[in-house]
Amino acid sequence: MQDNTIKHSQNWVIFTTTSFIVAAVMMAIGIYNLEASFAAKGFYTMASIMLVHTAITLTKTLRDRDEAQKFHNRLEDAKTEKLLRDVGSTDDA
């Protein structure tokens, strides 16, 4: 069986990490410079943190579901191959 894991290059990992950091810093600067009360800034900050948290959680959940489906499909393929081998060996006898 083939191992279908995706391996990301170091450059891609650096790019995505840097993009996340830049976006987080830009949002923090935007909220800090917002002309609103301290309480409103706090609510915007909590909302942005929650949005990032849920985006990460959703991404991980979808990836885990996809990997579980791939594992299930590989298991079914292996069972089918074994069944076909068993049927083929009884035909030869």
GROMACS elastic network, one bead per residue, 0.5 to 0.9 nm:
[ bonds ]
;  ai    aj funct       b0    kb
    1    74     6  0.79815   500
    1    78     6  0.85574   500
    4    70     6  0.89150   500
    8    11     6  0.82080   500
    8    12     6  0.63387   500
    8    13     6  0.68092   500
    9    12     6  0.52915   500
    9    13     6  0.65257   500
    9    14     6  0.88049   500
   10    13     6  0.51377   500
   10    14     6  0.62020   500
   10    15     6  0.85740   500
   11    14     6  0.51254   500
   11    15     6  0.60675   500
   11    16     6  0.86712   500
   12    16     6  0.61428   500
   12    17     6  0.84783   500
   13    16     6  0.53278   500
   13    17     6  0.60848   500
   13    18     6  0.84654   500
   14    17     6  0.51926   500
   14    18     6  0.59656   500
   14    19     6  0.84590   500
   15    18     6  0.51812   500
   15    19     6  0.60351   500
   15    20     6  0.86324   500
   16    19     6  0.50302   500
   16    20     6  0.61969   500
   16    21     6  0.86639   500
   17    20     6  0.52032   500
   17    21     6  0.62736   500
   17    22     6  0.86684   500
   18    21     6  0.51133   500
   18    22     6  0.60856   500
   18    23     6  0.85402   500
   19    22     6  0.51891   500
   19    23     6  0.61255   500
   19    24     6  0.85733   500
   20    23     6  0.51799   500
   20    24     6  0.61096   500
   20    25     6  0.85940   500
   21    24     6  0.51156   500
   21    25     6  0.61029   500
   21    26     6  0.85146   500
   22    25     6  0.51723   500
   22    26     6  0.60583   500
   22    27     6  0.85759   500
   23    26     6  0.50957   500
   23    27     6  0.61446   500
   23    28     6  0.85744   500
   24    27     6  0.51575   500
   24    28     6  0.61330   500
   24    29     6  0.86278   500
   25    28     6  0.50158   500
   25    29     6  0.61093   500
   25    30     6  0.84757   500
   26    29     6  0.51477   500
   26    30     6  0.60636   500
   26    31     6  0.86230   500
   27    31     6  0.61179   500
   27    32     6  0.84840   500
   27    45     6  0.87055   500
   27    48     6  0.81403   500
   28    31     6  0.51964   500
   28    32     6  0.60502   500
   28    33     6  0.85966   500
   28    45     6  0.77052   500
   29    32     6  0.50200   500
   29    33     6  0.60921   500
   29    34     6  0.84690   500
   30    33     6  0.52735   500
   30    34     6  0.60618   500
   31    34     6  0.50625   500
   31    35     6  0.86262   500
   31    36     6  0.89449   500
   31    41     6  0.60839   500
   31    42     6  0.87127   500
   31    44     6  0.70259   500
   31    45     6  0.70663   500
   32    35     6  0.84080   500
   32    41     6  0.71894   500
   33    36     6  0.86706   500
   34    37     6  0.86302   500
   34    41     6  0.73389   500
   35    41     6  0.87749   500
   36    39     6  0.80771   500
   36    40     6  0.60291   500
   36    41     6  0.64956   500
   37    40     6  0.52073   500
   37    41     6  0.63359   500
   37    42     6  0.86320   500
   38    41     6  0.50980   500
   38    42     6  0.61776   500
   38    43     6  0.87695   500
   39    43     6  0.63178   500
   39    44     6  0.87307   500
   40    43     6  0.50835   500
   40    44     6  0.62491   500
   40    45     6  0.85603   500
   41    44     6  0.50863   500
   41    45     6  0.60964   500
   41    46     6  0.86086   500
   42    45     6  0.50320   500
   42    46     6  0.61408   500
   42    47     6  0.85330   500
   43    46     6  0.50919   500
   43    47     6  0.60563   500
   43    48     6  0.85677   500
   44    47     6  0.50626   500
   44    48     6  0.61295   500
   44    49     6  0.86212   500
   45    48     6  0.51751   500
   45    49     6  0.61899   500
   45    50     6  0.85458   500
   46    49     6  0.51723   500
   46    50     6  0.60847   500
   46    51     6  0.85324   500
   47    50     6  0.50853   500
   47    51     6  0.60512   500
   47    52     6  0.86706   500
   48    52     6  0.62396   500
   48    53     6  0.85493   500
   49    52     6  0.52162   500
   49    53     6  0.61099   500
   49    54     6  0.86322   500
   50    54     6  0.60600   500
   50    55     6  0.84655   500
   51    54     6  0.52680   500
   51    55     6  0.60903   500
   51    56     6  0.86588   500
   52    55     6  0.51291   500
   52    56     6  0.62585   500
   52    57     6  0.86170   500
   53    56     6  0.53001   500
   53    57     6  0.61845   500
   53    58     6  0.86146   500
   54    58     6  0.59099   500
   54    59     6  0.84124   500
   55    58     6  0.51655   500
   55    59     6  0.61222   500
   55    60     6  0.86144   500
   56    59     6  0.51605   500
   56    60     6  0.61830   500
   56    61     6  0.85707   500
   57    60     6  0.51793   500
   57    61     6  0.60667   500
   57    62     6  0.86264   500
   58    61     6  0.50708   500
   58    62     6  0.61514   500
   58    63     6  0.85306   500
   59    62     6  0.52917   500
   59    63     6  0.61536   500
   59    64     6  0.85792   500
   60    63     6  0.50765   500
   60    64     6  0.59980   500
   60    65     6  0.85042   500
   61    64     6  0.51372   500
   61    65     6  0.61267   500
   61    66     6  0.86043   500
   62    65     6  0.51316   500
   62    66     6  0.61998   500
   62    67     6  0.86729   500
   63    66     6  0.50891   500
   63    67     6  0.61700   500
   63    68     6  0.85788   500
   64    67     6  0.50838   500
   64    68     6  0.60815   500
   64    69     6  0.85752   500
   65    68     6  0.51105   500
   65    69     6  0.62251   500
   65    70     6  0.86949   500
   66    69     6  0.51049   500
   66    70     6  0.62605   500
   66    71     6  0.86805   500
   67    70     6  0.50159   500
   67    71     6  0.61653   500
   67    72     6  0.85759   500
   68    71     6  0.50298   500
   68    72     6  0.61154   500
   68    73     6  0.85786   500
   69    72     6  0.50066   500
   69    73     6  0.61213   500
   69    74     6  0.86156   500
   70    73     6  0.50723   500
   70    74     6  0.62093   500
   70    75     6  0.86326   500
   71    74     6  0.51072   500
   71    75     6  0.61982   500
   71    76     6  0.86687   500
   72    75     6  0.50798   500
   72    76     6  0.62285   500
   72    77     6  0.86178   500
   73    76     6  0.50799   500
   73    77     6  0.61105   500
   73    78     6  0.85922   500
   74    77     6  0.50002   500
   74    78     6  0.61362   500
   74    79     6  0.86295   500
   75    78     6  0.51187   500
   75    79     6  0.62533   500
   75    80     6  0.86382   500
   76    79     6  0.50801   500
   76    80     6  0.61319   500
   76    81     6  0.86050   500
   77    80     6  0.50636   500
   77    81     6  0.61230   500
   77    82     6  0.85905   500
   78    81     6  0.51117   500
   78    82     6  0.61821   500
   78    83     6  0.85910   500
   79    82     6  0.51416   500
   79    83     6  0.61476   500
   79    84     6  0.86273   500
   80    83     6  0.50523   500
   80    84     6  0.61299   500
   80    85     6  0.85599   500
   81    84     6  0.50953   500
   81    85     6  0.61094   500
   81    86     6  0.85709   500
   82    85     6  0.50576   500
   82    86     6  0.61223   500
   82    87     6  0.85976   500
   83    86     6  0.50912   500
   83    87     6  0.61748   500
   83    88     6  0.85064   500
   84    87     6  0.50724   500
   84    88     6  0.59622   500
   84    89     6  0.85296   500
   85    89     6  0.60592   500
   85    90     6  0.86912   500
   86    89     6  0.52172   500
   86    90     6  0.64320   500
   86    91     6  0.88372   500
   87    90     6  0.53399   500
   87    91     6  0.64207   500
   87    92     6  0.89924   500
   88    91     6  0.52136   500
   88    92     6  0.65471   500
   89    92     6  0.53011   500
   89    93     6  0.66612   500
   90    93     6  0.53254   500
